Amino acid sequence: MGRRLLLIVKNFPPYRTEPNTANLVKYLGRQGWKIDVLCSRPGWGVDTGGLTRDEAQLKALHPSTTVYPVTTVNPVHGLGLLMKGRGKTASPAGRRSRRHVSFLGRLFRSVLHIPDSEHYWFHPAFRHGRRLIKSRRPDLLVTSGPPFTTHLAGWALKKMTGIPWVCHSRDLFLENPLHTPWLPWRRGLDRVLERLVMRGADAVTTVYPEATELLRRRYGGPGQLFRTVRNGYDEEAFAGAEPVATDRFTVLYGGRLAADDADGRTGWSLLDGFELMLGRRPELREAVRLKLVGNIHPVYAEEVARRGLTDAVEILPPVSLGDMISLELGADVLVIILEDSPKNWFTAGGKIYESARAGRPVLGILPENAAARLIREKNLGLVARYGSAEEVAAALDALHAGVVSGSLSYGGPERDAFVRATSFERLAAKFTEIFGELVG
């Protein structure tokens, strides 16, 4: 094929945030695309709390791929950290006195964070993107976000150069639960910005059919392409992986559990349901283990100890992708959690694809959203309503009984077809078809 594309994405190996973009680039390279990746190298003031280094992903890229990291700085965040005195613990009185500051902070962010908290990425992305278009002469521009700032840079480059542009929206902008403008006028501005981007792209791709249809209805114009290319899993990551042996029935959650103002409400449903099940079935206490692996906030260890569950709940630090897959292959149930928010309607989470490939039943602790429907439609496991300890306990009990007895209805043709369709190799081929519609 020999076609060249320019991909602009904020975070890319050697920084590992979400694996989907890097894996798609790997397989697109193998399918004949010459890819230039423009990405950010975190500089002063850029929050790197959610980033971990993974050199293996960088080494796995095809030789035809060239990565152009650009050092970015976030002076607003950096100055804020200096003024705040990072790491200090406030007294209760101090926390109360900061409520007014928090209110002013939200107003400040509404004015300054346009379109989002990573607005500082726009100018480096646009400036270096323009240089790469001039020097490397790509056939196609692809932007992958969030952050939405990346897509604004793509819109500006499209306007300036006329290059065919694919906007790959991994999460929605207006419906993103992490993006909640404080001032009413900002909501109006955000709608304008989203309309500019979506109507300016030659093709819009999302990872959920529901999101694709929403954007098509809102913004679709003559000749525009709207397509769904789901997240997925890397089959090569499973090659040679060996299950980790366990001495108990193991319920595994792998990922991140943060703490919010309610001290970690994200994982409360799981802990509540697990504790309720053990209270009703005390004979399972020495036969079942809940394992939490990843960036787990310390509040969870404190809560496990307070509830007297240290003999039944194990918390482990983050592990490599290969080690996580081995843990998944050795577990009996894999847990996926999404908070109950109307803005999570279209979210399925990346772990669902890896979990389906691992061949273990899933417990989805979810609102009634795309992920819940996916688990039911593809027969991937059971769903319990987020916030309901009763439903979580019942689902855990049913999964334990079904797995141990061999009577659990799981998998089948629906799951098998879903797994085949969501390997990154197949997803990259789908992108190639979309690109071909634009550049031949």
N, C-alpha and C positions, 0 to 999 in steps of 0.2 A: 504493500500500500504506500508507504513512504510519506504519509501525510504528517504534518507537524501541528501540534496544538500547544497553546499556552494555558496552563492551569494556574489560577491565583487562588490560594487557600492560606489562611493565616497560620495555622499550626500544621506542621508536617515533620516527618522524621528528620533528625534524630529524636525529636520530641514526640512522644506517643500520647495522644489524647484519645481520639476515637480511631480505630484501625481501618475504617471503611475506605477512606480516601486513599491511603497509602496502598492498600491491597488492590483497589481498582486501577491505580496508576501502574502497579506491577503487571497486572494482566493486560492492560491496554498496551503497554510496551511490548509484551510478547505477541500481541495481535497486530503488530506492525506500526503502531503510532510512535512518532518521535515527540517526546514530551519535555517541555520546559516548565518547571515548577517554580513559581515565585511565592515565597513564604516569609514569615517573620522569624528573626532571631531575637529573642527577648533581651532588651537593654534596660537601662535605668528606669525604674518606676513601673515596669511591666510585671504584673502579678503572675508568678510561675507556680503558684500553689497547686494547680491542677495538672501540671505537666511533669511527666517523667521521661527520662531519656531511654531510648531503645535503638541502639545502633543496628541491631539485626534487621529492623524494617528498612533502614537505609541501604544496607548491603543487599537486600533481596530485590531491589529495583532493577529493571532491565537496563543494560548498558546504554541504550538509546535515550535514557532519561537523564536530564541535567537539572540539578536543584540549585536555585539562586536564593539563598537566605539573605534577607535584608535586616540589619539591626534597626529595631524600632524602640523608641522611648516614649514613656507616658509621663510627662512632667506633672500633670495634675495629680495623678495617683501618687507619684513619688513625693511631691511636696506635701500631700495630705498625710502620708505616713510619717514624714519628718515632724509635722506639726502635732500629730496625734500622739507620737511616742509609742511606736508599735511594741506590743508585748506587755504593756502595763495592765494590771487588773484593777478595774474600778470598784469602789465600794458601792453598797446599795444606794447610798445617798448620791454618789457620783452618777450611777446609772439613771437615777430619777432625774438628776439635773441635765442629763444628756438627751432627754426626750425632746426638748426644744431644739437642741442641736441636730438630732436625727431628722426632725421635721424640716429644718433649714437645709440639711444635707440632701433630702429628697428633692426639694425645690432647686437646689444647686445642680443636681445631676440632671434634672429635667431640662435645664437651660443649656448645660455644657455637653451632656452625653447625647449628641445628635449624630447618627441615628441610634447609637448604643454606646456602651461603656468602652468599646474598642475603636472609637472614632479616630484615634491617633494613627491607626493603620491605613486610613484612606490615602493620605498624601504619599507615603512610601509605595503603596500598592499602585497608585495611579502613575507616579513618576517613573518607577522602574518598569512597570508594565508597558508604558509608552516606549521606553528605550528598547525593551525586548521585542516588541512588535516591529519596531523599525529595523533592528539588527538581525533578528532571527526569522522574521517574515512568516509567522505561523499562519496556517489556513483557518484556524478556529481558536476562539477564546472561550474558556470555561471558567466560571467562578463557582466556588464551593463554600457555602456558609451554613450556619452562622460562623462569625458575626455578619450581620446585614451590611456592615460597612464594606465588606468584600464585594458585595453585589453593586453597591453604589459606585465603587471604583470601576467595576465592569461596565456599568451603564455609561460612565464618563468616557471610558476608552472606546466603547462602541460608537458613541456620538462623535468622537474625534477622528476615528480611523475607519469606521464602517465595517470592521471585521465581524464576521458571523459570530454570534455570542449565545452560549448556553448557560443559563442561570440554574445551577443545581442547588436547590433549597432543601437542605437536610432537615431543617426545622422551619416552621412558619415564623413570620416576623410579628405581625399584630397579635397572633394567638399564642406567642411564646410565653410560657409562665414565668420565665426569667426576665421578661421585658415588660414592665408595668409603669408607663409614664405617670408622673404625679400631676402635672398641670394639664387642664383640659385642652389647651391649645396644642400641646404636644401630640395628643391623640390625632388631632386633625392633620398636623404636619406629618406624622408617621404614615397616615393613610395616603397622603400625597406622595411620599417617598416610595412606598410600596407600589403604588400605581405606576410611577415613573419606571421603576425597575422591571416590573412584570410585563408592562406593555412595550418596553424597549428591547426585551430579549427576543431573539429569534426562536429559541426553544426554552421552555421551563420544565425542569424535572424535579420531582420530589420523591421521598422514600415511602409515601403512603398514598394509596389510591384516593382516600377521602380528601387529603390535602391537595392532590392534583385536581380533583374535580372542583373543590372550593375555589382555587385560583383560576381555573378555566372559566367558571361562572362569573367571577368578579371581573376578570381582565382580558379574557381571550379575545383575540382579534383575528382578522383574515390572514391566513397563511402562517399563523403561529402554531408551534407544536407544544403540546402539553403531554408529558409522558411520566409514568411511574417507574423508577428503578429502585427497588427496595435496598435496604441494608442487607448484609449477608455474613457469610463465614468463609474462612480460607481453608479449603480442603487440605492444603499442604501442612497446615498447623496440626492437623489430626494424624498425619502420617507418622507412624512409629510411636504415637503416644500410648502409654501404658496406664491403665486405671490404678489409682492409689487405693491400696487395700484398706478396708475399714473393719473395725470390730463391732460396729453398731449400724443400725439403720440410720443413714446420714441424710439430713436435709441441708442443702448447701445454698447459701447466698453469696455470690461473688460480685464485687463492685464497690460502690461508694455509699456510705450511710453518713449523711451530714447531720449536724445539730442546728436547729433553728431556735427561735425564741421559746419554743415549747420543749427545749432540750431533746431534740432528736425525734420528732414525731414521725418522720418517714418510716422508721423501723418499728414503731410501737405496735402496729397491728400484728406483725410477725411475733414479737415477744409476747404480747398478750395472748394470742391464739395458742402459741406453743406452751405457755404456762398453764392455760386453761385445759389443754389436752392432757398434760401430765397430771393436773389435779384430778381430772376425771378418770384417768387411766394410770394410776401410780405404778403399775407393773411395767410400764414402758420407760420409766425413768432411767433404768440401766440398760435399756435396749435401743434407745433412740438418742441421737445427738444432732443438735443444731449447730452448724458451722458457718461463721461469718468471716469472709476473707476479702481483704482489700483495704481501702481507705475508710476505716470504721472509726468514727469519732469516739474519743475516750468516754463520753457519757454512756455509751452502750455497755462498756465493761463495768462501769459503776452501777448501772441499772441491773445487769445480770447478777452482780454480787448482792445488791440490795434485795433482789427477789429470791436469793438462795438457789440460783440455777447454774452455779459454776461447774457442777458435776455433769451438766447436760448441755451446756453451751460453750463452744470453743471459738475464740476470736483470734484470727491470724492476720499478719500484715500483708500488704500487696505482694503478689508473686508474678512471675513472668507468664506470658500467654500460654506457653507450653505447659507450665506447671498447673495453671488454672484448668486447662483442658483435661489434664490427668486427674485433677480433683473432680471435675464434672463427670468424667467417665466412671469414676469410682463411687460417685454418690448415688443415692436412690431417688431423690427428688431435688429438682432445681427450682429456686425461688426467683421470681421477678416481681418487683414492687414499683408502682407508680402512684404518686399522690392523687387524691381526689380533687381535681381542679377542672373546671370547664375548659381550660386551655390545654388540657391533656387529651382532648377528644381524639386527636389524630396520631398520638404517640404510641408506638409499639415497643420502643427500646431496642437497642442493638443486641442485647443478650438473648433475645428470643430465638434468633437464627442459630446462634452457636448452641443453645440448649437443644433445639430441635435436632441438629446434627449429632449431638452427643448421644441421642437416643434414650434420654431419661425423661420421665414425666415431669411436667412443669406445674408448679403452683403459682398462679398469677394472683397477686394481692393488688387489685386494680379497681378503678371506677369502671363504669360501663362504657368502655372506649374501644378504639381500634385493636388494642392488644388483647382485650378480653374476647372480642369477636374472633380474632385470629386463632387464639387458643382453642376455642370451641369448634370453629369451622375446620381446622386442620387436625383436630383430635390430638392436641399436644399435651393435654392434662386437664386440670381443674382450675376454676376461677373462684376466688373468695373476694367479697366486697371490701375495698379498702376502708379501714376504720372499724370493721366488725370482727371482734375477737371470736365471737360465736361461729361465724362462717369460716374463719381461718382454722379454728380448732377442729371443726367438722371435716374440712377438706384435708387437713393433715391426718386425721384419724382414718378417713376413707382411703387416702393414698397409701398409708402404711398397711392397712388391711389388704388392699388390692394388690400391692406389690409383693407382699409376703406370701399371699395365697396364690398369686399368679392370675387372679381374676380381673385385674384392672383392664378396662377397655382403653387402649392407648395405641396411637400410631395408625398403621394401615395405609391404604393408597393415598389418602389426603395428605398425611404427613410426609410420605415418601416423595410425592410430587413437589411439595413445598420445599423440601430439602434440596432436591435436584435443581429447582429453579433459582435458589438463592445462594449458590456458590459464587464467589467473586469472579470466577472465570466466566460463568454464564452471564453475570450482571455486566461485566466488561463488554461482552459480545453484544448485549442489548444497547449499551452506550454507543458502540461502533455503528450499529444500525441507525441510531438517532443522528449521529454525526454525519453519516453518509447521506441522510436526507437533506442536510444543509450544504455540504461541500462536495457531494458526489463520491 
